[in-house]
């Protein structure tokens, strides 16, 4: 024959417990302060222990998640620091390249200015030669007309040609040396 459990046995179980004297005294004192029975104090503390254990497990899980997040943040921060260092190197290289290019550009501009000066001087020389050539051509045309006039023995025409030739030579000299006359005027003042 089996003994059927009583209704209160379904919810509670009776156990015999041996406790060290100091722990028994602490439980008795706690029970008296909180107005509980010795049994009620033990159950209360076990429930508190279970609750605190659950809280501790949750706190440890949260702490682990925060540590993982912190580790991820550290990895990200390390990557950001590495990227900043790379950017600093690239920036330094670009500045160096820019300064080098700037120096090369300045040097090229100086050379170009020198070449432009040389071309201006050459142009002025060519213009002076051109003026001399014009004067020579005018003189030769005048000589040709004079020869033709002499050949035709036209004295009036010959005089006009000599006068025109002298005027052309004087004009050519004046065109070739425009500053010489100006300097003489400055000296006269």
Rosetta blueprint (number, residue, H / E / L):
1 X L
2 X L
3 X L
4 X L
5 X L
6 X L
7 X H
8 X H
9 X H
10 X H
11 X H
12 X L
13 X L
14 X L
15 X L
16 X L
17 X L
18 X L
19 X L
20 X L
21 X H
22 X H
23 X H
24 X H
25 X H
26 X H
27 X H
28 X H
29 X H
30 X H
31 X H
32 X H
33 X H
34 X L
35 X L
36 X L
37 X L
38 X H
39 X H
40 X H
41 X H
42 X H
43 X H
44 X H
45 X H
46 X H
47 X H
48 X H
49 X H
50 X H
51 X H
52 X H
53 X H
54 X H
55 X H
56 X H
57 X H
58 X H
59 X H
60 X H
61 X H
62 X H
63 X H
64 X H
65 X H
66 X H
67 X H
68 X H
69 X H
70 X H
71 X H
72 X H
73 X H
74 X H
75 X H
76 X H
77 X H
78 X H
79 X H
80 X H
81 X H
82 X H
83 X H
84 X H
85 X H
86 X H
87 X H
88 X H
89 X H
90 X H
91 X H
92 X H
93 X H
94 X H
95 X H
96 X H
97 X H
98 X H
99 X H
100 X H
101 X H
102 X H
103 X H
104 X H
105 X H
106 X H
107 X H
108 X H
109 X H
110 X H
111 X H
112 X H
113 X H
114 X H
115 X H
116 X H
117 X H
118 X H
119 X H
120 X H
121 X H
122 X H
123 X H
124 X H
125 X H
126 X H
127 X H
128 X H
129 X H
130 X H
131 X H
132 X H
133 X H
134 X H
135 X H
136 X H
137 X H
138 X H
139 X H
140 X H
141 X H
142 X H
143 X H
144 X H
145 X H
146 X H
147 X H
148 X H
149 X H
150 X H
151 X H
152 X H
153 X L
154 X L
155 X H
156 X H
157 X H
158 X H
159 X H
160 X H
161 X H
162 X H
163 X H
164 X H
165 X H
166 X H
167 X H
168 X H
169 X H
170 X H
171 X H
172 X H
173 X H
174 X H
175 X H
176 X H
177 X L
178 X H
179 X H
180 X H
181 X H
182 X H
183 X H
184 X H
185 X H
186 X H
187 X H
188 X H
189 X L
